[in-house]
Amino acid sequence: MKEVLKNRTKAFAIDCWNLCRKFPVTREYDAYCRQLIRCSSSVGANYRAACRAKSNADFINKLKIVEEEADESMYFLEIFLEISEKEHQGIKRLLKEADELLSIVVASIKTMRNRKS
């Protein structure tokens, strides 16, 4: 399962980057594109860090970062859906993927917390 999520989170970052390449190069779009690229790539980077956690508490803390970054990615994708007149199908697909990744991470956090108690 770890390898599947590593691959999915990496693909998510790359797909967000590819989406951002399709938007006009303007100051306004650039600000949102930079944010989306940062948070979407942070999902995968922090998931990989969680896989190398030193303890269950460390694992949960790192997954909480993944949760925050996935949610932030969804925020910027929602903004693009509202401000952009194109790429709606691609944005909706990425929103769905971000939501699925977020659900998996939240479930993993709950599972780990239940194991601790």
Protein Blocks (a to p, Z undefined) as FASTA:
>chain_A
ZZmmmmmmmmmmmmmmmmmmmpccdfklmmmmmmmmmmmmmmmmmmmmmmmpcbfklmmm
mmmmmmmmmmmmmmmmmmmmmmpcghklmmmmmmmmmmmmmmmmmmmmmmmmmmmZZ
